[in-house]
Amino acid sequence: MTENAPPTLLKIDRLGGQGDGIADTPAGPVFVPLTLPGETVRVRVQDGRASDIEIVEASPERIAPVSPHYGECGGCSLQHWAAGPYLDWKREQVRLALAREGIETEIEPTVAVPAGTRRRLALHARRGPDGRVVLGFKARKSWRLVEVTACPVADPRLVSAFPALTRVAEAFLEHPKSAPTLHVTLTLTGLDVDVTGVERKSGRLSRDRQMQAIRAANIADLARLSLAGETLAMMRQPTVMFGPATVPLPPGGFLQAVPEAEAAMTERAVAAVKGTRKIADLFCGSGAFSFPLATVAPVLAADSSAAGIAALKGGIGTATGLRSITAEARDLFRRPLTPHDLKGCDAIVFDPPRAGAIDQTRQIVDTRASVVVGVSCNPQSFARDARVLIDAGFVLERVTPIDQFLWSSHVELVGVFRR
């Protein structure tokens, strides 16, 4: 059907993995964004995607969205869905990912996180046709930038800083090819901002623009401003709490997006390893799991980020009552820890990037660990890694989905394996 063809009525049969409604038609599936199962819609269809969408018969599960940018901003694709079925759908995505690998286990109800709690945002900056700097998020399936003035997902302290952050962003728009992104993190000492996407071939940022950025950072009372991980100005060391420890966050360092989601993950990891004698924390970052785990037993921590390991070591002296933590900077994709390296570890926690940790998982198989906890932001790669452990004699006792990225299609999880 062409764009000029008359509208057609469709019934939404299900939701796809990216959160779009899907109508199964004789010509194949049609993807209809911002719709729900059971709804009747009037649309125009081209190449399997719908446009000019009109809701003819709404689902009883449809609710009013709370963001003024809903439908235009690409951040929240499921804000129109009631909480109960929305959380059930996320749980079902985990079940489907496991089922593709032939895995059945107990899947607990999805752990919800409240609105207004996200402490990390990636804000894109562009100069508009009128010359004004615009700060916001990308539109759905587009490079177009949507200026954002409110965000119900984010911590209100981040939202209130948007005007000041816009002035900071202006300094990084020196070159026409620059497309700066401000990675903003709310820490215990204030906002930490790391800027990426600045044109490099032209010599990166001139000294004048660096000074402009530093002045704007001071006016905004940022804790730190950095450019692609290199500090431009630090008024206060950004710190976060991991368990009982206060940890100095490295510029651009990884941090779970929502404290409540991190707490749900660590609570389950710590509960699973109770009674063990030594714990390995793989892909440990700056120690989000290492410090809580060290309340149970000595911890061997490893991560590819030297800055993250340095931050972890910097936090060790800030807490009392912990067992020993040994930390090593090591690329676990190229040089996974071997059974010899993991000797004595009867519990292993691993939290890899989205790609998973297939090579490291194969090494875990030959250790003497009795319990393994997998934390993942990608159910598909988790299921692949889980298959390796299960084939080696581990039992996946249970999986807990965690809704860290509210109103998106993303779902995170914690899985507990025992031999």
C-alpha positions in Angstrom: 0.0 0.0 0.0 1.4 3.4 -0.9 1.3 6.6 1.2 -1.5 7.9 -1.0 -3.7 4.8 -0.5 -6.8 5.2 1.6 -6.6 4.4 5.3 -7.4 0.9 6.4 -8.7 -0.6 9.7 -6.4 -3.0 11.6 -6.8 -5.0 14.8 -3.7 -5.0 17.0 -2.9 -8.7 17.9 0.1 -8.4 20.0 3.1 -6.3 21.0 6.6 -6.9 19.5 9.8 -7.0 21.4 10.4 -3.2 20.7 7.0 -2.3 22.2 5.2 -1.6 18.9 1.7 -3.0 18.3 1.6 -5.7 15.6 -1.4 -6.4 13.4 -1.1 -9.8 11.6 -2.4 -9.3 8.1 -2.5 -11.6 5.0 0.3 -9.5 3.6 2.4 -10.0 6.7 2.8 -8.2 10.1 2.2 -4.4 10.3 4.0 -2.5 13.0 1.9 0.2 14.7 3.7 2.2 17.3 2.0 3.5 20.5 -0.9 0.9 20.3 -2.0 -1.9 22.5 -3.2 -5.5 22.0 -6.9 -5.6 21.1 -7.1 -2.1 19.8 -8.7 -1.2 16.5 -6.8 1.5 14.5 -7.2 3.4 11.3 -3.8 3.7 9.6 -1.9 4.1 6.3 0.5 1.2 5.6 3.8 1.3 3.8 6.5 -1.4 3.9 4.9 -3.1 6.9 4.8 0.1 9.0 1.8 2.2 9.9 1.5 6.0 9.8 -1.3 8.5 10.3 -2.5 6.4 13.2 -6.0 6.9 14.6 -7.3 4.9 17.6 -10.8 3.8 16.7 -11.4 1.4 19.6 -9.1 1.8 22.6 -8.0 -1.0 24.9 -9.4 -0.8 28.4 -5.7 -1.0 29.5 -4.9 2.3 27.8 -4.1 5.2 30.2 -3.3 8.8 29.8 0.4 9.5 29.3 2.1 11.8 31.8 4.8 13.4 29.7 4.0 16.4 27.5 6.5 15.0 25.0 4.8 11.6 24.7 4.4 10.4 21.1 7.2 12.7 19.8 10.1 11.8 22.1 11.6 8.4 21.4 12.3 7.6 25.1 9.0 6.2 26.3 7.2 3.9 24.0 4.8 2.3 26.5 3.7 5.2 28.7 0.1 4.7 27.6 -0.2 1.2 29.1 -1.6 0.4 32.6 1.1 -0.7 35.1 -0.2 -4.3 35.6 -0.3 -5.6 32.0 2.8 -3.5 31.2 4.9 -5.2 33.9 3.4 -8.6 32.9 4.5 -8.0 29.3 8.1 -7.4 30.4 8.0 -10.6 32.4 6.8 -12.4 29.3 9.7 -11.0 27.2 12.1 -12.7 29.6 10.1 -16.0 29.4 10.2 -15.9 25.6 14.0 -15.2 25.5 14.6 -18.2 27.8 12.1 -20.4 25.8 14.1 -19.8 22.6 17.0 -21.6 24.4 14.7 -24.3 25.7 14.9 -23.0 29.3 12.1 -23.2 31.8 12.3 -21.8 35.3 10.5 -19.7 37.8 10.1 -16.1 36.6 9.2 -13.8 39.4 6.9 -10.8 38.9 8.7 -7.8 37.4 10.2 -5.4 39.9 8.8 -2.0 39.3 10.7 1.3 39.8 8.9 4.6 40.5 8.8 7.5 38.2 11.2 10.4 38.8 14.1 8.2 40.0 16.4 7.9 37.0 19.8 9.5 37.9 21.5 9.2 34.4 20.4 10.8 31.2 22.1 11.2 27.7 21.0 14.6 26.4 21.7 15.5 22.8 22.5 19.1 21.9 22.0 20.7 18.5 21.7 24.3 17.2 18.3 25.0 15.7 17.5 26.9 12.5 17.1 30.1 14.6 20.6 29.6 16.1 19.2 28.7 19.5 20.7 25.6 21.3 18.3 22.8 21.7 18.7 20.1 24.3 16.7 16.9 24.3 16.1 13.3 23.1 15.9 11.9 19.6 12.4 11.3 18.1 11.2 7.8 17.5 13.2 6.0 14.8 14.7 9.3 13.7 17.8 11.5 14.0 15.5 14.5 14.6 15.9 16.1 18.1 13.0 16.7 20.3 13.5 19.6 22.7 12.7 18.3 26.2 11.5 20.6 29.0 10.0 17.9 31.3 10.8 14.2 31.9 8.7 12.2 34.3 11.2 9.4 34.2 14.2 11.5 35.4 15.0 12.7 38.9 13.5 16.2 39.3 17.0 17.5 40.1 18.2 16.6 36.6 15.1 18.2 35.0 15.6 21.4 36.9 19.2 21.6 35.5 18.1 21.5 31.8 18.4 25.3 31.3 21.9 25.4 32.8 23.0 22.3 30.9 21.8 23.9 27.7 24.3 26.8 28.3 27.0 24.2 29.0 26.2 22.4 25.7 26.5 25.6 23.7 30.3 25.7 24.2 30.7 22.3 22.5 28.9 23.4 19.3 32.0 25.1 17.9 32.3 22.9 14.8 29.4 22.4 12.5 30.1 18.6 12.5 29.9 18.4 16.3 26.9 16.5 17.6 27.5 16.7 21.4 25.8 14.4 23.8 25.8 15.3 27.5 26.0 12.2 29.7 24.6 13.6 32.9 24.8 11.7 36.2 23.3 12.8 39.6 25.9 12.0 42.3 26.1 12.6 46.0 28.1 15.8 45.4 26.1 17.2 42.4 25.9 16.7 38.6 28.7 14.9 36.8 28.7 15.7 33.0 30.8 13.9 30.4 30.4 15.2 26.8 31.0 13.0 23.8 30.3 13.6 20.0 32.6 16.7 19.6 34.4 16.9 16.3 38.0 15.7 16.6 39.5 16.2 13.2 39.4 20.0 13.5 41.4 19.8 16.7 38.6 19.1 19.1 37.6 22.0 21.3 39.5 25.4 21.1 40.9 26.8 24.3 38.4 29.6 24.2 35.5 27.2 24.0 37.0 25.1 26.8 37.0 28.2 29.0 33.4 29.0 28.0 32.4 25.5 29.0 34.2 25.7 32.3 32.5 29.0 33.1 29.1 27.6 32.3 29.9 24.5 34.4 30.7 26.8 37.4 27.6 28.8 36.9 25.6 25.5 36.8 27.4 24.3 39.9 28.4 21.1 38.3 30.5 18.7 40.4 32.6 17.9 37.3 32.7 18.5 33.6 34.7 16.2 31.3 35.2 15.7 27.5 35.2 12.1 26.4 36.5 11.0 29.8 39.1 13.7 30.2 38.3 16.2 33.0 38.0 19.8 32.0 37.0 21.1 35.5 36.2 19.4 38.8 34.7 21.5 41.5 33.9 18.5 43.7 34.7 14.8 43.3 31.5 13.0 42.2 30.8 10.1 44.5 28.2 7.4 44.9 27.3 4.9 47.6 27.8 1.2 46.9 26.6 -0.7 49.9 28.5 0.9 52.9 31.2 2.4 50.7 31.6 5.9 49.2 33.1 5.5 45.8 34.7 8.2 43.6 33.0 7.9 40.2 35.4 8.1 37.2 34.5 10.5 34.3 32.1 8.7 32.0 32.1 5.6 34.3 29.3 3.1 34.2 26.5 3.4 36.8 23.2 1.7 36.9 20.6 4.2 35.8 18.2 3.9 38.7 19.2 3.5 42.4 16.1 1.4 43.2 16.9 -1.0 40.3 20.5 -1.3 41.5 19.2 -2.0 45.0 16.9 -4.8 43.7 19.7 -6.4 41.9 22.2 -6.3 44.7 19.7 -7.5 47.2 19.1 -10.6 45.2 22.8 -11.2 44.5 23.7 -10.9 48.1 20.9 -13.2 49.2 22.0 -15.9 46.7 25.6 -16.0 47.9 24.9 -16.1 51.7 27.1 -18.7 53.3 29.8 -18.9 50.6 33.5 -18.5 51.4 34.8 -16.4 48.5 33.0 -14.5 45.7 34.1 -13.4 42.3 32.5 -10.3 40.9 33.1 -10.2 37.1 32.4 -7.1 35.0 32.4 -5.3 38.3 32.6 -1.7 37.1 33.3 0.5 40.1 32.0 -2.0 42.6 28.2 -1.7 42.7 28.0 -5.4 43.6 31.5 -5.8 45.0 30.9 -3.8 48.2 27.6 -5.4 49.1 29.0 -8.8 48.4 32.0 -8.1 50.6 29.6 -7.9 53.6 29.3 -11.7 53.0 32.7 -13.0 52.1 36.1 -11.9 50.5 35.6 -10.7 46.9 37.8 -11.0 43.8 36.6 -8.2 41.4 37.6 -7.8 37.7 36.6 -5.4 35.0 38.2 -4.1 31.7 37.9 -0.5 32.9 41.1 0.6 34.6 39.3 3.8 35.8 36.5 1.7 37.2 38.9 -0.5 39.1 40.8 2.5 40.4 37.5 4.0 41.7 36.6 0.7 43.4 40.0 0.7 45.1 39.4 4.3 46.1 36.2 3.2 47.9 37.7 0.4 49.9 39.0 2.6 52.7 35.7 4.4 53.2 33.8 1.5 54.7 34.2 -0.7 57.8 33.2 -4.2 58.5 33.9 -5.5 54.9 35.8 -8.6 54.0 38.8 -8.1 51.8 38.3 -7.0 48.2 41.0 -7.7 45.5 40.4 -5.9 42.3 42.1 -6.4 38.9 41.7 -4.4 35.6 41.4 -7.1 32.9 39.6 -7.5 29.6 37.3 -10.4 30.3 36.3 -10.8 26.7 39.9 -11.3 25.5 41.3 -12.8 28.7 38.4 -14.3 30.7 39.3 -15.5 34.2 40.2 -19.2 34.1 39.3 -21.8 36.7 42.8 -21.4 38.0 42.2 -17.6 38.4 38.9 -18.4 40.2 40.3 -21.0 42.4 38.6 -20.9 45.8 35.6 -18.9 44.6 32.5 -20.9 45.4 30.2 -18.1 44.3 30.4 -16.0 41.1 28.4 -12.9 40.1 28.7 -11.6 36.6 27.1 -8.5 35.0 28.4 -8.2 31.4 27.5 -5.6 28.8 24.6 -6.3 26.4 26.6 -8.7 24.3 26.8 -11.1 27.2 29.8 -13.1 28.4 29.9 -16.4 26.5 33.7 -17.0 26.7 33.8 -16.1 30.4 30.7 -18.3 31.0 32.5 -21.3 29.5 35.3 -20.7 32.0 32.9 -20.6 34.9 31.7 -24.1 33.9 35.0 -25.7 35.0 35.3 -23.9 38.4 34.1 -25.3 41.7 31.5 -22.6 42.1 28.3 -23.9 43.6 26.2 -20.7 42.9 26.3 -18.3 40.0 24.4 -15.0 39.8 23.9 -13.5 36.3 22.8 -9.9 36.0 21.8 -8.8 32.5 20.4 -5.9 30.5 19.7 -8.3 27.6 17.5 -11.3 28.1 18.6 -12.8 24.8 22.3 -12.9 25.6 21.5 -13.9 29.2 19.6 -16.9 27.8 22.5 -17.9 25.6 25.0 -17.8 28.5 22.5 -19.6 30.8 22.3 -22.4 28.3 26.0 -23.0 28.7 25.7 -23.2 32.5 22.7 -25.4 32.4 24.3 -27.8 29.9 27.2 -28.1 32.4 24.9 -29.2 35.3 23.8 -25.9 36.8 20.1 -25.4 37.5 18.5 -22.0 36.9 16.5 -21.6 40.1 14.7 -18.4 39.3 14.9 -15.2 37.3 13.7 -11.8 38.4 12.9 -9.2 35.7 13.6 -5.6 36.7 12.0 -2.6 35.0 15.0 -0.2 35.3 14.1 1.7 32.1 10.5 2.8 32.9 8.0 2.8 30.0 10.5 1.5 27.5 10.7 -2.0 25.9 14.0 -2.7 27.8 14.0 -5.2 30.7 16.8 -6.2 33.0 17.1 -9.3 35.1 18.8 -11.3 37.8 19.1 -15.0 37.5 20.4 -17.5 40.2 22.0 -20.7 39.2 23.0 -23.6 41.5 25.0 -26.7 40.7 
